[in-house]
């Protein structure tokens, strides 16, 4: 079986991915800089530690990255102790982070020059599905590389979408996250405006739930009205970053992004109000501060 390296196994998504890879019998090596207690079970199951990405690459056929974003990806791949400095020709790097497509393209070219294949395969769903091995993946890769990688991805993914050639994975992930955050920000604002207008927001939930406006994201945001603020375990800081990547993408294409910029600034504002380290449903709390509405039971 291919030897697997993993950067980001202490994260909320990465832990489940790494756990399922090891459970399926893949030899697993990790680099861990923080939260080592989060990988104690992986080490107990036979995973090994590598001191640097360079050392990890030397011991791996495939390395998965599941980190916060582009700066962390670039730091893991490049430099004197990065993956490329220790990679043998034929190794594959799979970036499961949400990254900027322009950076992904540059890294892909640098890897190709060293005989290394770089594939973008960002994730959807939540840490619950990560632990259960039921993530959704959107993979940007050449057909032959996808065919080689897919059996490994099946260790932690339920639905795998080959969305196009190299780079398509990160692009479609940004589109997906923009749509999701547009729903979240619109929902939080509607709750606040409705409550200020004398409407019970729960009546709005009843109406939306019975029609085509309904969605899983809307229902997640609706749970805030009962005080549940962690139904979507995704930090506002990361949501803000992802939509910023989306607006960068649109700008680089010369495409207008009126709604995208509005959503981005809504997230920036919520973070500036002190909610960045909270989960996305705290957009409702930000709206309370902005409007004086009372939405979350306390």
C-alpha positions as CSV (number, residue, x, y, z in Angstrom):
1,X,0.0,0.0,0.0
2,X,1.1,3.6,-0.6
3,X,2.9,5.2,2.3
4,X,0.9,8.2,3.4
5,X,2.2,11.5,4.9
6,X,-0.2,13.9,6.5
7,X,0.2,17.6,7.5
8,X,-2.7,18.9,9.5
9,X,-3.8,15.8,11.4
10,X,-4.4,17.7,14.6
11,X,-7.1,19.9,12.9
12,X,-10.8,19.3,13.1
13,X,-11.0,17.9,9.6
14,X,-7.6,16.4,9.2
15,X,-7.8,14.2,12.3
16,X,-10.7,12.2,10.9
17,X,-9.1,11.9,7.5
18,X,-5.8,10.6,9.0
19,X,-7.7,8.3,11.4
20,X,-9.6,6.6,8.5
21,X,-6.5,6.3,6.4
22,X,-4.7,4.5,9.2
23,X,-7.8,2.3,9.9
24,X,-7.8,1.2,6.3
25,X,-4.2,-0.1,6.8
26,X,-2.2,2.7,5.1
27,X,1.2,3.3,6.6
28,X,0.9,6.8,8.1
29,X,3.5,9.5,9.0
30,X,2.6,12.9,10.5
31,X,4.1,16.3,11.2
32,X,2.6,18.0,14.2
33,X,3.6,21.4,15.5
34,X,0.7,22.1,17.8
35,X,-2.0,20.2,19.7
36,X,0.0,16.9,19.8
37,X,-2.6,15.5,22.1
38,X,-5.0,15.6,19.2
39,X,-2.9,12.9,17.4
40,X,-2.2,10.7,20.4
41,X,-4.7,8.1,19.2
42,X,-3.1,8.1,15.7
43,X,0.3,7.5,17.2
44,X,-1.2,4.8,19.3
45,X,-2.6,3.2,16.2
46,X,0.8,3.0,14.6
47,X,1.3,6.3,12.9
48,X,4.8,7.8,13.1
49,X,6.1,11.4,13.5
50,X,8.3,13.3,11.1
51,X,10.2,16.3,12.4
52,X,9.7,18.4,9.2
53,X,7.8,18.3,5.9
54,X,11.1,17.4,4.2
55,X,11.5,14.3,6.4
56,X,7.8,13.5,5.8
57,X,8.2,13.6,2.1
58,X,11.2,11.3,2.1
59,X,9.1,8.7,3.9
60,X,5.9,9.0,1.8
61,X,4.4,8.2,-1.6
62,X,1.5,10.5,-1.1
63,X,1.3,13.5,1.2
64,X,-2.0,15.1,2.2
65,X,-2.2,18.7,3.3
66,X,-5.2,19.8,5.4
67,X,-4.2,23.2,6.8
68,X,-5.9,26.6,7.2
69,X,-5.1,28.2,3.8
70,X,-2.6,29.3,1.2
71,X,0.1,30.7,3.5
72,X,0.2,27.4,5.5
73,X,0.2,25.4,2.3
74,X,3.1,27.3,0.7
75,X,5.1,27.1,4.0
76,X,4.6,23.3,4.0
77,X,5.6,22.8,0.3
78,X,8.4,25.3,-0.2
79,X,11.6,26.2,1.5
80,X,14.6,24.4,2.9
81,X,12.5,22.0,5.0
82,X,9.4,21.9,2.8
83,X,8.0,18.9,1.1
84,X,9.6,19.6,-2.3
85,X,13.1,19.6,-0.7
86,X,12.6,16.0,0.4
87,X,10.3,14.6,-2.4
88,X,11.4,11.8,-4.8
89,X,10.2,11.9,-8.4
90,X,6.8,10.4,-8.7
91,X,5.5,11.5,-5.3
92,X,2.1,13.0,-5.1
93,X,1.0,16.0,-3.0
94,X,-2.8,16.3,-2.4
95,X,-3.9,19.7,-1.1
96,X,-7.2,19.3,0.7
97,X,-7.1,22.8,2.1
98,X,-9.2,25.7,0.7
99,X,-6.5,27.6,-1.2
100,X,-6.2,30.4,-3.7
101,X,-6.2,28.9,-7.3
102,X,-3.4,31.2,-8.4
103,X,-1.1,29.9,-5.7
104,X,-2.2,26.3,-6.5
105,X,-1.2,26.8,-10.1
106,X,2.3,28.1,-9.1
107,X,2.9,25.3,-6.7
108,X,1.8,22.8,-9.4
109,X,4.3,24.1,-11.8
110,X,7.1,24.0,-9.2
111,X,6.2,20.5,-8.3
112,X,6.0,19.3,-11.9
113,X,9.6,20.6,-12.5
114,X,10.7,18.3,-9.7
115,X,8.7,15.3,-11.0
116,X,6.1,15.6,-8.3
117,X,2.3,15.6,-9.0
118,X,0.3,18.3,-7.2
119,X,-3.5,17.7,-6.9
120,X,-6.1,20.0,-5.4
121,X,-8.8,18.0,-3.5
122,X,-10.6,20.3,-1.1
123,X,-13.3,19.1,1.3
124,X,-17.0,19.6,2.1
125,X,-19.1,18.5,5.0
126,X,-18.1,18.7,8.7
127,X,-15.7,17.2,11.3
128,X,-18.5,14.7,12.1
129,X,-18.3,13.3,8.6
130,X,-14.5,13.5,8.6
131,X,-14.4,11.2,11.7
132,X,-17.0,8.9,10.1
133,X,-15.0,8.7,6.8
134,X,-17.9,10.3,4.8
135,X,-16.5,13.6,3.5
136,X,-17.3,15.0,0.1
137,X,-14.3,15.8,-2.1
138,X,-13.9,17.9,-5.2
139,X,-10.8,16.9,-7.1
140,X,-9.0,18.8,-9.8
141,X,-6.6,16.4,-11.6
142,X,-5.7,14.8,-14.9
143,X,-7.8,11.7,-15.5
144,X,-4.9,9.3,-15.0
145,X,-3.8,10.9,-11.7
146,X,-7.4,10.9,-10.4
147,X,-7.7,7.1,-11.2
148,X,-4.5,6.5,-9.3
149,X,-5.6,8.5,-6.3
150,X,-9.3,7.7,-6.0
151,X,-8.9,4.4,-4.1
152,X,-6.9,6.2,-1.4
153,X,-9.5,9.0,-1.2
154,X,-12.2,6.3,-0.6
155,X,-10.6,5.7,2.8
156,X,-12.1,9.0,4.2
157,X,-14.6,10.2,1.5
158,X,-18.1,9.0,0.7
159,X,-18.7,11.2,-2.4
160,X,-15.8,12.0,-4.7
161,X,-16.3,14.4,-7.6
162,X,-13.7,14.7,-10.3
163,X,-14.7,18.3,-11.2
164,X,-12.1,18.9,-13.9
165,X,-8.4,19.3,-14.6
166,X,-5.8,20.6,-12.3
167,X,-7.0,23.7,-10.4
168,X,-10.7,23.0,-10.8
169,X,-11.0,21.6,-7.3
170,X,-10.0,24.7,-5.5
171,X,-12.0,26.9,-7.9
172,X,-15.2,25.0,-7.4
173,X,-14.7,24.9,-3.6
174,X,-14.6,28.7,-3.5
175,X,-17.8,28.9,-5.5
176,X,-19.4,26.4,-3.1
177,X,-18.3,28.3,0.0
178,X,-19.4,31.7,-1.5
179,X,-22.9,30.3,-2.0
180,X,-22.9,28.8,1.5
181,X,-21.8,32.1,3.2
182,X,-24.2,34.1,1.1
183,X,-27.1,32.0,2.6
184,X,-25.6,32.4,6.1
185,X,-25.2,36.1,6.0
186,X,-28.6,36.7,4.4
187,X,-30.3,34.5,6.9
188,X,-28.7,36.3,9.9
189,X,-29.7,39.7,8.5
190,X,-33.3,38.6,7.7
191,X,-33.7,37.3,11.3
192,X,-32.6,40.7,12.7
193,X,-34.6,42.8,10.4
194,X,-37.7,40.6,10.9
195,X,-37.4,40.7,14.7
196,X,-37.0,44.5,14.6
197,X,-40.1,44.7,12.5
198,X,-42.1,42.8,15.0
199,X,-42.0,39.4,13.3
200,X,-41.2,36.2,15.2
201,X,-38.2,34.8,13.2
202,X,-39.4,31.3,14.0
203,X,-42.4,32.0,11.8
204,X,-40.0,32.8,9.0
205,X,-38.3,29.5,9.6
206,X,-41.6,27.7,9.3
207,X,-42.4,29.4,6.0
208,X,-38.9,28.8,4.5
209,X,-38.9,25.2,5.7
210,X,-42.0,24.5,3.6
211,X,-40.7,26.0,0.3
212,X,-37.9,26.0,-2.2
213,X,-35.9,28.6,-0.3
214,X,-35.1,25.9,2.3
215,X,-31.6,24.4,2.6
216,X,-29.4,22.6,5.0
217,X,-27.4,25.8,5.6
218,X,-30.6,27.7,6.4
219,X,-31.7,25.1,8.9
220,X,-28.3,25.3,10.5
221,X,-28.6,29.0,11.0
222,X,-32.2,28.6,12.2
223,X,-31.0,26.6,15.2
224,X,-29.5,29.8,16.6
225,X,-33.0,30.8,17.5
226,X,-33.0,28.0,20.0
227,X,-29.6,28.9,21.3
228,X,-27.6,26.3,19.3
229,X,-24.5,28.1,18.0
230,X,-22.3,25.2,17.0
231,X,-24.4,23.4,14.4
232,X,-22.0,24.5,11.8
233,X,-18.4,23.9,13.1
234,X,-16.6,26.3,10.8
235,X,-14.9,29.4,12.2
236,X,-15.9,32.8,11.0
237,X,-12.3,33.7,10.5
238,X,-12.0,30.8,8.0
239,X,-15.3,31.7,6.3
240,X,-14.0,35.3,5.9
241,X,-10.8,33.9,4.4
242,X,-12.5,31.7,1.9
243,X,-14.8,34.4,0.6
244,X,-11.8,36.7,0.3
245,X,-10.2,34.0,-1.9
246,X,-13.4,33.9,-3.9
247,X,-13.5,37.7,-4.5
248,X,-9.8,37.6,-5.5
249,X,-10.6,34.9,-8.0
250,X,-13.4,37.0,-9.5
251,X,-11.2,40.1,-9.5
252,X,-8.4,38.3,-11.3
253,X,-10.9,37.2,-14.0
254,X,-12.2,40.7,-14.4
255,X,-15.6,39.5,-13.3
256,X,-17.9,41.6,-11.1
257,X,-18.6,40.2,-7.6
258,X,-21.1,42.6,-6.1
259,X,-22.7,40.0,-3.9
260,X,-19.4,38.4,-3.1
261,X,-17.9,41.7,-1.8
262,X,-21.0,42.3,0.3
263,X,-20.8,38.8,1.8
264,X,-17.1,39.3,2.4
265,X,-17.6,42.6,4.2
266,X,-20.4,41.1,6.3
267,X,-18.0,38.4,7.5
268,X,-15.2,41.0,8.0
269,X,-17.6,43.1,10.2
270,X,-18.6,40.1,12.3
271,X,-15.0,39.3,12.9
272,X,-14.2,42.9,13.8
273,X,-17.0,42.8,16.3
274,X,-15.2,40.0,18.1
275,X,-16.8,36.8,16.7
276,X,-13.9,35.6,14.4
277,X,-12.9,32.7,16.6
278,X,-16.6,31.6,16.9
279,X,-18.5,29.4,14.4
280,X,-20.4,30.9,11.5
281,X,-23.8,30.8,13.2
282,X,-22.5,33.7,15.4
283,X,-23.3,35.9,12.4
284,X,-26.6,36.1,14.2
285,X,-24.9,37.5,17.3
286,X,-23.2,40.1,15.2
287,X,-26.5,41.2,13.8
288,X,-27.8,41.6,17.3
289,X,-25.0,44.0,18.1
290,X,-25.6,45.9,14.9
291,X,-29.3,46.2,15.0
292,X,-30.3,45.8,18.7
293,X,-32.4,42.7,17.7
294,X,-32.8,40.0,20.3
295,X,-32.5,36.6,18.6
296,X,-30.4,34.1,20.6
297,X,-32.0,33.0,23.8
298,X,-29.7,33.6,26.8
